[in-house]
Amino acid sequence: MTRSDYRQHLELETPEHVVVDYELAGIGSRTLAAMADWLIVGVLLFVAILGFTAFRHTSIWFAVLMVVTFYAIIWGYFTFFEGLRQGQTPGKAWMGIRVIRETGHGIGFAEAAARNLLLPVDLFGVIGVVLIAVHPRAKRLGDLVAGTVVVRDHPVIESVDRPAPPATAMPRAAGMGEGTPNLTDEEFLLLSGFVEREPSLPAAVSERFATSLAARFADRVPTRSGDDLGFLIELHADEQRRREGRFGARGPGAPAGGRVSSAPVVAKLVARKSARWDQFRAIADRVSAGGLDALTAQELPDFAARYREVAADLARARTYRADPQTLAHLERLVAAGHSALYRNEGQTWRRIGTFLVAECPAAIVASWRYVAISFLVFALPALGGYQLLRERPALAAELIPDNMLERAEAGAAREAHHQGYVTLPASSRPFAAVAIAANNIRVSLTCFAWGIAFGVGSLVAVGFNGLELGAISGYFANMGLLGYLFTFITGHGVLELFSIWVAGGAGLMLGRAVIDPGDLSRSDALVIAGRMAMRMIAAVIMMLLSAGTIEGMISGGASSLAVRLYIMAGSALLLLAYLLNGVRHLGVLTATPGVYARDAARR
């Protein structure tokens, strides 16, 4: 397969030896579909806002309820349509694309629910577009978690990968290429029947027949080239040329292997089988709506038999070069049958667990060099900023945000009254936790996304965050409030800081793929690096959700320093255990950062 196919197609071989080739939906069609869907969602959100405005309530819990309601509308819209309408929202239906599982069959409610849980995260900045661009199957985070892909609505289905060789693919053996036929009409019909039906045969059956026929015709061509199947294909093409040259296109024996006879054969096939195809379509529609449970015990084996029959008809129609309309009809039938029969029900949540618990930490461990560089890029400016503010306090106004200056000025009075860095009312802490987590995720995703700019963007973003933290620490130290500040940071700082380093490392990985792709092209190197980076970002999101919860509920409260130290220790131990689990599961990764050639060989 060519490199462009690798980036744009999802190929699945059915047990009937038919390849279903789904064309992946690109950024353009997905963006247009999203614009249409968000227009509808915007109307729904506007109606919800009008409803909330009528209550004129100012409680913080009312604000939290609004946020939860808005999220539920967004999540519910996409989940409802994708889960209950065969993977299509109105926007996707308009653009002719749909969501399916990686196995080729349609998604259910569970996959749609999992896929759209991370939708708000994918919408931060251009993160969703970046991920779709770098992933070999055009996946955003939700697709990666749920095991789904977005494809065009009309898959192309071909016979199992065994392309016919070009006319010059094999040198002609002695005895070939002359003007008179080598085979009798009966032998030519036998050989034509095998060559035409060979793509739909199981590999073992094809090999057995090829060996037998090659032995039968060996005496006609004493000097042969290639394996048995290649020899027979060459012999058939040569014999067909001989007969067309001697008898003309409609001469004796020509209809069996010539192109002129294909139209009548296809017409007979359609006339004989169209009713059976319509019956299969009706059953497939029932299964699509209600699953295999919609069939009775007697109907289930009949459905499987009909599916195998349609798959064979498709292989036959392709052999006889049927018209595109007939092929498209059969292709949709085979795709529908494959979706119904070869599904992996009940695996979605297990897949999510494997992704979050094994693949994500394994990606961080495998990328430790990038994370280490990100740590150094953060730590060195932090130390420099701290030392700079200690020596030159006047620079505080230029390096530190105004709100932090105000907090430092109020810190002495608060500490004198035994108040912490910030104390939030209990009723407002849930809302604060959500806001803090959202802001931290935005910062970390910025550090990652800018890595596409040759890695320089990530270096600048991570370094600036380090410089700012160092400068703030130095300023608080000048005022004798460093312990006051660190008491606040203690509980959530481990997870929050580590997340920034991991996000920066993921961005550096993308930058390295652009600058130094190794033996691969830049586009392929970027695709492979993107696989690892997305798992790292998913881990970052989980850690920042936890850190935001701690910061809003614990750090923002009146908990003692001892409680915060216990939380810090617990966070560090859990993080260590998480990474050690990643060490145990390094084998689940499909690629190792930096070893691009090995992944290319796998492909």
Disulfide bonds with the S-S distance in Angstrom:
none
